[in-house]
Amino acid sequence: MLTEGALEGIRVLDATQMLAGPIAAMRLGDLGAEVLKIEPLQGEWTRLHGFAGAEINGETNAVLGLNRNKKSVTINLKHEQGLQTLYELVEQSDVFLQNYRPGTAERLGVGYEQLSEINPRIVYGSISGYGEDGPYAATRPGQDLIIQGYSGSMYSVGSKDDPPIPGAMWAADSMTGYQACIGILAALIARGKTGKGQKVAVNMLSVAMDCQSQEMVTYLNLGIMPERTESPFAHAWVTAPYGIYPTKDSWLIISQSPLHILGEALDNDRLREMTDWNDGVRHRDEIYQIVRSITPTRTTAEWLKIFDDLKLWSGPVYNYRDLENDPHVQATGMITSIAHPKAGNLRMPNVPIQMSDTPAAIRLPPPLLGEHTDEVLSSLLGYDRERLAMLHEAGAI
């Protein structure tokens, strides 16, 4: 019986917070890796903010839920000696994982080029909201609810007359964490062949698109949009104003926001009074009614400008057409095409994993039924024409 995890002997430095990064590192830990959770001295974000302010014996439910199979190491990366300590850990590690906004890791001294100089074998995982280039890379907040809005998925649930409906699960975060884990595992295998590490980059929007591949292939190739029925088919723990609000011309996503700053954005004195993080739980319904009564006075674009200026997390709600035409999606090649023997020029979301030395790519189109049976059996197993014919005739293949 196997007693050691598959990744026994692999050491991971997990410098992530929130959800997507921690779930990737947790999965590596579940598979047997030694995971060192590199935290600032005050702890990462989820140690300070749990779901609905909930704690279990002084520990937030959020940090408990995402960090099994880890050892916590607190290091101040802004201190010269703290950074040197991290560098010494890098020398003895296999994986470094971060989900800073693009450019932040380099400013801290922990970018890929900087760490690969220290340890050329390091596999460097980078998780972001929109990728490391393009119009949104360093400007738009990459948070699960906002990514759901961009992805077009909110129009695939709910009833005909409902507003856009987000998923209750942290799907964009979780799926991005899984894709990062996949990319890291692939890079470790590649390192076993070459002796050299590489950078693995994934972003939430590309992953959310990839996970809707069936729906997007339908829309991109046939022009068919998801159509809601009359009846609904569908968090209660996230602090207000977390949700979707009507504007003068469409909808606005407002994510977790300091309520007193939200009060400045909406010019509302009641919200300005709410300075405790848990006010968003205690006054959830009141906050929703206040916000919903104000957002219809401006367009979504006008609100986005106001919210961006105040560094509040917000975003639009897209359908697939909006998503396809978005300048960031177009600039970063998140939609691609491949020749298919029957479908012709088949458009689909691009591969969401980016690897610096062993690129991920769509090398084959979706196969026709049994298209490669003979090729594979002859090349890998040495079956000759007679045996293939016999197996076909017998109904075995």
Stockholm file with secondary structure:
# STOCKHOLM 1.0

chainA/1-397         MLTEGALEGIRVLDATQMLAGPIAAMRLGDLGAEVLKIEPLQGEWTRLHGFAGAEINGETNAVLGLNRNKKSVTINLKHEQGLQTLYELVEQSDVFLQNYRPGTAERLGVGYEQLSEINPRIVYGSISGYGEDGPYAATRPGQDLIIQGYSGSMYSVGSKDDPPIPGAMWAADSMTGYQACIGILAALIARGKTGKGQKVAVNMLSVAMDCQSQEMVTYLNLGIMPERTESPFAHAWVTAPYGIYPTKDSWLIISQSPLHILGEALDNDRLREMTDWNDGVRHRDEIYQIVRSITPTRTTAEWLKIFDDLKLWSGPVYNYRDLENDPHVQATGMITSIAHPKAGNLRMPNVPIQMSDTPAAIRLPPPLLGEHTDEVLSSLLGYDRERLAMLHEAGAI
#=GR chainA/1-397 SS CCCSCTTTTCEEEECCCTTHHHHHHHHHHHTTCEEEEEECTTCCHHHHCCGGGCEETTEEHHHHHHCTTEEEEECCTTSHHHHHHHHHHHHTCSEEEECCCTTHHHHHTCSHHHHHHHCTTCEEEEEESSCSSSTTTTTSCCCHHHHHHHHTGGGGSSBTTCCCCCCSSCHHHHHHHHHHHHHHHHHHHHHHHHSCCCEEEEEHHHHHHHTTHHHHHHHHHHCCCCCCBSSCCCCTTSCTTCEEEECSSSEEEECSCCHHHHHHHHTCHHHHTCCSTTHHHHTHHHHHHHHHHHGGGSCHHHHHHHHHHTTCCEEECCCHHHHHHCHHHHHHTCEEEEEETTTEEEEEECCSEEESSSCCCCCSCCCCTTTTHHHHHHHHHCCCHHHHHHHHHHTCC
#=GC SS_cons         CCCSCTTTTCEEEECCCTTHHHHHHHHHHHTTCEEEEEECTTCCHHHHCCGGGCEETTEEHHHHHHCTTEEEEECCTTSHHHHHHHHHHHHTCSEEEECCCTTHHHHHTCSHHHHHHHCTTCEEEEEESSCSSSTTTTTSCCCHHHHHHHHTGGGGSSBTTCCCCCCSSCHHHHHHHHHHHHHHHHHHHHHHHHSCCCEEEEEHHHHHHHTTHHHHHHHHHHCCCCCCBSSCCCCTTSCTTCEEEECSSSEEEECSCCHHHHHHHHTCHHHHTCCSTTHHHHTHHHHHHHHHHHGGGSCHHHHHHHHHHTTCCEEECCCHHHHHHCHHHHHHTCEEEEEETTTEEEEEECCSEEESSSCCCCCSCCCCTTTTHHHHHHHHHCCCHHHHHHHHHHTCC
//
